[in-house]
Amino acid sequence: MTIKIYGVPVSTCTARATACLYEKGVDFELLLINFFGGEHKQPAFLSKNPFGQIPALEDGDLTLFESRAITAYVAEKFKETGTDLIRHNNLKEAALVKVWIQVESQSFDPAITPIVLEYVLAPMKGKTADQAVIDANLVKLEKVLDVYESRLSSTKYLAGDFYSLADLHHYPYTHYFMTTPWAPLVNDRPHVKAWWEDISSRPSYKKMAEAITSG
C-alpha cells in the first residue's frame, strides 16, 4: 500500500516530510490540500490532524501528523533501505542524531521560522513584512549558527561524520532563507556554508526544491 501525504509542496512541514521519503526512496502519493482556501480547517482534514496543520500521513490504518514525527516513522520503518537516517546500529551515533534533531526543533527552527514567514509568506498574503520581527530573530539565528559553525569545524555533519535526519530537518526553512537578503549569515560561516552546500546537493533536497518551485 502506497503511503499518502496530505499537504502542499510549498509548505515547509510538508517539504520536510516528503524530503525524508525522497531520501529513503519510498514511493508515496501527495494529495494536495487547498491550504490557502482553508481546507486544512475542514472536518475531513481535522480527522487526520485535529490541530488543522499540514501535513498528515496515512500508511494503511496508521495516521500521523507533525512533520518530525512523520520523518521519524519513515526513517524507522525503512531503516534497512536507503540512507540510515537514525544510525540504528550505533547507540552513540543514534543518541547524537536525537540531540541535533532537538537542537533544530528547539533552537534553529524558532529563530529562522519568523524570518521566513515575514519575508516570504507575508507578501504572499498581501501583507508588509515586519522588519522588527525579522531583526530580532536574525540576532537569535546568528547565535545558533555560531554554535553550528563551531560544531561543524570538527564534524562533517551535525551529529557526526555521517548525514542524518538531523541534517535533513534543516532543508525547508534554510531553502527559503537562502533566497532572502540574509543568506550571508550562512555563507559567511565557512563550515556552515560547506555543510549547507553538501546537503543541498543531495537528490532528496533537489527533488524537494523542485516540488516547491513547481507546486
VOBASE-334824 format. One record per residue: residue in one letter; x, y, z of N, C-alpha, C, CB in turn. Coordinates in pm, whole numbers, plus 32768, in hexadecimal, padded with zeros to 4 digits. Atoms other than C-alpha are relative to their C-alpha. Last residue first. Glycine has a CB too. Example, Ala and Ser with C-alpha at 12.3 -4.5 7.8 and 13.67 -1.06 7.14 Angstrom:
2
S7FAE7F897FFA85577F9682CA7FB3806D80498029802E7F72A80597F89800084CE7E3E830C805A807880007F9D8003807D
***
This chain:
215
G808080117FBA818989277D667FC2807F802F80137FA88073S806B8020805E828F89467C567F777FF98044801E7F7C7FBCT80037FA28070838D89FC7D2A7F897FE97FA4807F7FF57FB1I80257F7C7FCC8343893D7E697FEE80637F8E806A80338064A808F80077FE0834A87F17DAF7FCD808580357FE67F918065E80497FFE8080849A884B7D137F697FFD8019802A7F877FA7A7FFB7F778035852488A37E6A7FB2800B7F7D8092802C7FEAM80557FAC7FAC84B287557EFB7FF8808D7FC8803580038091K808A8027801E854786947DD87F9E805680517FE97F6B801FK80207FCC8084868D87567DFA7F6F7FDC7FD880637FC97F98Y80157F6F7FF8869987177F707FD280357F7980818048802FS807A7FEB7FB3866685A17F447FE08095800D800D7FC0808AP8078800F8053876785977E2B7F7F801B804C7FFC7F757FC6R803680877FFF887386217F157F837FF77FA97FE07FD38091S7FDE80408080892087647EB27FC77F737FF780987FFB7FEES805C7FCD8068886F88277FC580257FCD7F75800180988000I808380407FF2891B874880C77F9D80327F977FC8801A808DD7FFE809280078A78879C804E7F727FC8800480547FC68074E7FE78022808C8A45890D800580007F697FED8086803B7FD1W807A7FE6804B89A88932815F80127FDC7F6C7FD68093800EW806880607FD98ACC8886820B7F8180147FAD7FE0800E8096A7FD98081803B8BCE8950814B7F987F95801E80897FD48034K80127FF880928B168A9381A380207F7B7FBD8059806F7FC5V8090800780178AFD8A3383117FE480037F6A7FB680758047H8027808B7FE78C7189E983137F6A7FEC7FEE80297FD5808DP7FCD806280618CCC8B2E82677FD47F708017809380058000R7FCA80617FA18BE68C16832B80307F887FB07F947FD6806DD7F8B7FC57FC18BB38D3E8242803D7FA8806D7FDC8086803BN7F8B8000805A8ACE8C748160807E8039803F7FE0804E7F84V7FD08088801D89D18C20826F808480057FB47F977FB17FAEL7FEF803C7F7B899D8D7B8301802E7F707FF67F7D8009804FP7F767FFC7FD189E18DF1819E80147FCB808F8032808D7FFAA7FB8807C801E88828D71814380938006802A7FF77FE17F6BW7FAD80257F8D87F28EA581EF80467F7A7FEE7FAC7FFD807DP7F867FAF7FFC876B8F4E80B680627FD6806E7FDD80918011T80117F7E7FBF86728E2E80948082804F7FFC7FCF7FEE8090T80347FA5806686748D0C7F9B7FF1808E80387F797FCE7FCBM7F937FE1805D87578C3F80807FD280577F8B803C7F7F7FCBF7FAA7F997FC8864C8C54818D806D802A7F9F80407FCF8081Y803F7F7D800F85558B9680B5805C807080317F7C8005804BH801C7FEC808F86348A66808E7FC5808B7FE97FA07F937FCBT7F837FCB803786A88A8E81F67FF1801A7F6B80747F9F801BY7FF27F747FDA853E8A6C82648082803C7FCC7FFA800F8096P80667FA3803385038932819B8018809180247F7A7FD88034Y80197FE2808E8648886D81B77F9F80757FE87FCB7F857FBCH7FE17F74801D86A6888583287FDB802A7F71809380198016H80687FAB7FC885F6873F8384801780957FE47FF77FE98095L80737FF8805C86DE868982947F96805F80357FC47F767FEAD7FDE7FA6806E880F86D6836B7F8680177FA580757FC77FADA7FE57F7C7FC68783864084AB802280677F9480727FF68065L807E7FB87FF986F0851F83E38013808D80387F9C7FB38054S806D803B7FB2885184B1839D7F8180547FF7802A7FEF8091Y807D7FB78019898984E482CD7F8E7FBB80497FE280097F67F80658049804C8AC0844B83667F8480587FF47FDD7F768044D7FCF8006808A8C0184DA83F37FA47FAC7FA9808F7FC87FFCG7F808045800E8B4D853A8532802D80037F6F7FF67F6E8032A7FF6806B7F9C89F985B185AB80867FB77FFC7F907F9D7FEBL801E7FD47F798A0B870084FA80117F93806A7F7480358004Y80907FE87FF28AC0869583C07FE2801C80937FAC7F877FCBK80327FDC80858C2D86A0835C7F6C8024800380177F8E7FA0T804B806E803C8CA686AC84C37FC8802E7F7A7F8F7FD0805ES7FC5807E7FD68DB28782856C7FB77F857FCB80047FFA8095S7F6E7FF780118D7B88DA84D680447F7E8025803980728055L7FDC803080858C0E887C84B0809480157FDF7FAC80457F98R80178091800B8BD3889E862680357FCA7F7B7F697FE1800ES7FA280447FA78C6F89F7863D7FF57F697FF47FE8802B8091E7F7B7FED803A8BB48A74850C806A7FBA8055802180967FF4Y7FF0805C80708A7389DD858F808C800B7FC57F96801D7F93V7FF280867FC58A988A9486DB80167F997F917F837FDB8054D7F7B80017FC38AD38BD9861E801C7F788041800D80718068L7FA0801F806989A38B84854A8090800680317FEE805F7F8CV800C808E801F88CB8B79868280697FD87F987F727FDF7FCCK7FCA804A7F8E894A8CCC86F57FFB7F697FE77FB280238080E7F6E7FF3800189108D61859E803F7FB0807080288093800AL7FCC805F806287AE8CD7859D809880067FF97FC4801B7F76K800A80877FCA87558D8B86DE80407F9A7FA27F6E7FDB801AV7FA280067F8F87D48ED8865980017F74803D7FDB8069806DL7F7B800C803C871E8E9B8512806B7FF9806C801B80767FA1N7FE4808E801485E88E5D85E380837FE87FB67F8E7FBE7FB5A7FF380437F7E85DD8FBC866E80277F6E7FEF7F7D800B804ED7F837FD77FC086239053851880167FB78084800280978016I7F8F803A8048850E8F90846A8082801E8049800680367F6FV800480907FE3840C8FEB857080777FBA7FBE7F7A7FC17FCFA7FD8800E7F74846F9159855980037F6D802A7FA08050805BQ7F6E80047FF88462914483DE80317FF18090803A807E7FC3D7FE07FB77F8682F190E983E280977FF680167FB07FC9807BA7FAC80467F9E82B3907D827C801E805C807680847FCF7FBFT7F797FCB7FFD8196913181CF80517FBA806D7FFF809A8017K7FD97FB57F89805F9066818B808F80347FF17FF47FA7807EG801C7F7380157FC28FF680448023805880777F7080127FE0K80857FE67FCB7FB08E8A80AF7FDA80947FF27FF97FD68093M805C8057804980D48E2C7FD07F708016802D80287F6E8013P80217FC3808281898F5D805D7F9F7FAB7FAD807F80177FB1A80517F867FEE81698EC781BF7FDE80447F7A804A8064805AL8090801D7FFB81E48D6E81547FAB807F80097FE27FA68075V8035804E807083448DB880D97F677FF88003803B7F738001Y7FC67FD6808083DF8ECA81B07FBE7FBB7F8980957FE47FFFE80107F72801B83038EB082E6802F80267F73804C80528067L808F7FDF800682D58D3882E87FEB80937FDE7FBD7FE18086V80388032807E84418CFD828E7F6D80267FF380107F677FF6I7FBE7FB7806C84C38DD883A67FC27FD97F7A80987FE57FFFP803D7F7A800E83C38D52849E803D80527F8F800D804D8081T808B8002802F84358BE984537FC3808C7FF47FAC7FAD805EI80087FEB809085AC8C2284717F70800C7FCE80457F8F7FB8A7FBD7F86802E85C38C5985E77FE8801B7F6D80957FF6801BP80437F887FCB84BF8B608664804180837FD380007FFA8096D80857FE7803985468A5785707FBD807D803A7FA77F888016F7FF77FD0808A86B48A6E85D37F7780297FCB803D7F947FA6S7FAB7F89800A868E8A56874E8002803B7F73808C7FDF802AQ800F7FA77F8E8582895B87B6805080827FF580287FB8807DS808C7FE07FE285408893867A7FF2806A806C7FB77F83802AE80467FC4807386A1889985EC7F74802D80267FF87F9C7F8CV7FC87F7B801687448861873E7FB880467F8D80987FF77FE4Q80397FA97F9B865A873D87818032808F7FF180207FCB808BI808C7FEF802886B88697863A7FBC806080627FB47F777FFDW80017F958064881D86DC86A27F7980117FBD80687FE57F97V7FD87F7F7FC887FB861A87E67FEF806F7F9980927FFC8030K80717FCC7FB1873884FE874480208089803C7FDC7F9D8070V80677FD78061884884CE863F7F8A803D804A7FD27F867FAAL7FD67F7D8034894884CC87597F9E80337F96808D7FF77FC5A801B7F9E7F98888B83B188058025808D7FD0804F7FDE807FA80917FEB7FFD888582E686C37FDA806980687FB77F7C801FE80227FAA807189FE831786A37F6A801E7FFC802C7FBE7F7DK7FC77F7C7FEA8A36828F88007FDA80607F9080997FF7800CL80487FBC7F958947816A87D78033808F8015800C7FB28081N7F987FC47FAE89D280FB86877FBE8058806A806480537FA9N7FA280687FD38902800885B8806F8036805A803D7FBC7F89H8041805F7FA787D480EF8595805B7F9180327F8B7FC47FBBR7F8B80497FCD889C8210850A7FD37F938062806380618046I800A80027F6E875B82DF84E580707FB180427F7B7FC68029L80117F797FCB876B834F83797FFF800680987F81803A7FCDD802480177F7487F7820C82EF7FFB8088804580667FA08047T7FA97FC17F9D87F0826B817E7FCF7FE1808D800680987FE9G7FD67F76801887388178809D805E8032806D7F88805A7FF7T7FF17FDA808C869A803F812B802C80927FF47F7D7FE97FB3E7FA5805D804386B97F90827B801880257F6D7FC87F728009K7F777FF17FD0862A80B3834080647FA67FB880067FE48093F7FAC8024807284EB80BD82708096800880257FE1805C7F88K8041806B804C83F580B68392805A7FCD7F8F7F7B80317FC5E8000807E7FB484E0817B84737FC57F8E7FAE7FB180108083A7F75802A7FEB85328295838180097F7B8048804D806B804DV7FCB802D808183C682AA8310808F7FCC80117FFE80737F99Y8044807C8025834782BC847680397FC67F7F7F6980187FF0A7FCE80677FA4844883C084DC7FC37F787FDE7FE080268092T7F7A8027802E83F5848C83A4803B7F94805A805E807A7FFDI8009804980808283848483FB808A7FD47FD17FBD80587F95A803180867FDD82BE84E685667FF77FAA7F827F7780098046R7F8E80477FC68392860684E87FD97F758030803B80508075S7F9E802B8064827B867583FC80757FB2803B803580787FB6E7F827FC57FD28164867E84FD80737FC97FAB80187FE38098F7FEB7F7480228040859884A2807D802F80497F8380588024L7FA37FB07FB28019842084907FF880927FD6808F7FCB7FF2T80017F7380277F068334841C805C804C805F7F70803A8003L7FBA7F9F7FAB7F3981BC842A7FF5808C7FC580947FD8800FD805D7FCF7F9B7E3680D083928040806480607FC77F8C804EG805E80667FD47EFE80A382537F9E803B806380497F88803DD7FBB807B802A800581AF824E7FAC7F8C803280937FF98039E804F807A7FF07F5F8305825D80507F8C7FC97F77800B7FB9L7FD6807980478030843A82987F9D7F92801C808F7FD4802AA802B80797FBC7FBC859882F4802C7F8A7FAB7F657FFE801AP803D806D804B806486DB82917FC27F98805E80667FBF7FA5I7FCA8064805B7FDA87D782DB80937FEA80207FED802B7F6CQ7F817FDA803F7F3D88868405802E7F8F7FA3806D801E806CG80167FB8807E7DD6887B847B807E80327FBF7FA580718017F7FCD7F787FF17E21882685E67FF6804F7F7E80907FFD8030P80627FAD7FB77D3E86F385D6802E809080177FE17FC28084N7FAF7FAD7FA67E1C865C84C87FA2806080488070804D7FB1K7F778031800F7D84853B84038060804C805B802D800B7F6ES8002808B7FD27C1B85708470808A7FC07FF47F997FAE7FB0L7FF07FFF7F6E7C6286E3844E7FF97F74803A7F9780588040F7F727FFF7FE17C8F86A482D980197FFE8096804380797FC3A7FBF807280427B2B8633829880957FFB80207FEB80077F69P800A807E7FB67AA38725839E80497F8A7FC17F717FDC8010Q8080804380147B25885E82EC7FFF7F7680447FE37FF27F6AK80547FE17F8B7C43893083737F777FBC7FF87FEF8096800DH7FC580437F8C7D45889982837FB1801B80818091802D8013E802E808B7FFE7C618901816380347FB4807A802D7FB97F80G802E802C7F7D7C9A8A6E81BC7FD17F7180097F938056802BG80927FFE7FFF7CAC8AF9805C7FC47FCA80817FCB7FB07F8DF80287F747FFD7E198B51808C7F68800F7FFB8040804C7F8BF7FDA7FC27F827E5C89E880EA7FCE808F800980977FFD8010N800E7F71801F7D9F89477FCC8017804F80817F7380217FC2I80627FBE7FAB7E2687EE80207FFE80947FDA80227FED8098L7FF87F717FEA7EDA87267F157F8C80348054800480497F7CL80897FD480157EF185AE7F387FF8809380297F9A7FA98051L80197F7F7FC3805C85497F0E7F73802D7FDA806A80697FD4E80617FB0804B807883D67EC77FE88081804C7F7A7FB27FEBF806F7FC97FB381AB831E7F407FA6804F7FA28033805A8074D806D7FCC805382C282427EBE7F928036805B7FC87F927FA1V8083803E7FE883E3821E7FB07F9880417FA67FD7800C8095G8029803F807D8544826A7F3B7F7B7FBA800B80697F9F7FD4K800A80917FED85B982A8809F7FD77FB77F817F9D7FE0806DE7F7D80327FD486328406804F80007F698010802880428085Y7FA57FFE807284F684517F8880877FC38026801380917FCCL802C806C8058841F83E280AD80577FF97F837F6D80137FD9C7FD7807D7FC084E984C181947FD87F897FAA7FC07FF5808CA7F6F800D801284C485E580A480347F7F803D80498078803DT7FE7803C8083834C85A6809E80967FEF7FE57FC080557F92A802F808A8005832E85DD821480207FBE7F7A7F697FFB8019R7FAA80507FA884068715821F7FD97F6C7FF87FF580338093A7F7F80158043835587A480EF805D7FAC8055804180867FE1T80158066806882018774819380847FDE7FBC7F9A80317F97C8014807F7FB98282883082C37FE37F8E7F9F7F8D800D8064T7F8180327FCB8314894781F07FF07F798045803C80658061S800180047F6E81D1896F812B80837FC580337F887FAE8034V7FC17F857FD0821C89BE7FBF8002800880987FB880797FC8P7F6D7FFC800981DD88527F5E8041807C803B80287FF47F73V7FE47FAE8076807688457FE1809680167FFB7FB180898004G7FBA7F837FEA7FEA874D80DA800E804E7F8080887FE7803CY805E7F9480187F5185F6810980488084801E7F7D7FF18057I7FE17F847FB9805784E680E97F9B80697FD78092802F7FE3K80407F85802D7FEC83888089802A807480587F667FF08000I800F7F997F9B80C7825580AB7FC0807C7FC2808880228041T7FB07F87800E808A81547F9C7FE2806280727FE580437F78M80557F8980008000800080008059807D80007FA08000807B
***
